[in-house]
Amino acid sequence: MAHHQKILTVLGTVIGALILVLCLWAAIANYHKRTNQVEQHSPNITTTAFIKKIAPAAQREQRRYHIPASITIAQAGLESNWGRSRLAAKYNNLFGIKATSKTDRVKMTTTENVKGKTIEVKQYFQTYRSWADSINAHTQLIVNGTADNHARFRNVQKASNYRQAAVALQKGGYATDPNYANKLIYAIQKFHLDKYDRK
């Protein structure tokens, strides 16, 4: 009888350990699934909902790198049609950042302003897991510049207001549109984005 009791105790311990291992495995698998999950967004998001969604990430980057949150939000809005473009909604690229590697990229048609003419070209764009990742990549571009000029956007960080930052972006050659700075300033004023610059 004691022998049977011992076997049952051992079996109970083994089964308990197996259940614990299975629970841990399920928890780890669920964690990896969540951390590797790519955000998906509705292409019908409203401008107001878009601004509210990305404002906290823009303000975080402002605190760390002195890039006005209003500029980040306005750029993201203009470049992505306020989160509704396919590149933004499906691939989380808010700023039209071109791919720098052969992984995590997608080929899409874009418009460029060349010598005063608007033309369509196919290019590879970077893909991201989330809008926050896209905002972080945008910040790194502003902070580190480009391969040919690391100080290209340094004046954006030195700007004392969003107007100066918008002009600095255009002077640095961020976009081919000659009215880029004015469009950013208009968007900031229209949607009162400067309120996100206040700490």
Buried (B, 14 or more C-beta within 10 A) or exposed (E): EEEEEEEEEEEEEEEEEEEEEEEEEEEEEEEEEEEEEEBEBEEEBEBEBBBEBBBEBBBBBBEEBBBBBBBBBBBBBBBBBBBBBEBBBBBBBBBBBEBEEEEBBBEBEBEEBEEEEEEEEEBBBBBBBBBBBBBBBBBEBBBEBEEEEEEBBBBBBEBEEBBBBBBBBBEBEBBEBEEBBEBBBBBBBEBEBBEBBEE
